[in-house]
Amino acid sequence: MNDKSLRDLRRPSQPVSGKPPKITFPCDYSVKVVGDAADDFAAVVCQITCRHDPEFDATSVQVIDSRNGRFQSVRLTITATSEAQLKALFEELKATGRVHMVV
């Protein structure tokens, strides 16, 4: 077996230039928000998301509890219009103090 043909799946492959792929706006953009489990966590995430994408459809949101119930992940899709919009959304979500990670 040739080890050079195997790819380490733990690290995403980078383009030759070392730069991340460029996003063409507008586009559908998936976001996963992880935070402490609470009855209103998904609602807070949706409220913030609506401020950054007025056309956001909250009915498509998926909420998944962690195995032990301590955390929740909220999966959603927005219409991304710019890098600035995405950055502002991520920063506002993290600023709540309730969000551990935005992917």
Secondary structure, DSSP 8 states (H G I E B T S, - for coil): --GGG---TTS----TTS------SSEEEEEEEEEE--TTHHHHHHHHHHHH-TT--GGG-EEEE-TTSSEEEEEEEEEE--HHHHHHHHHHHHHTS-EEEE-
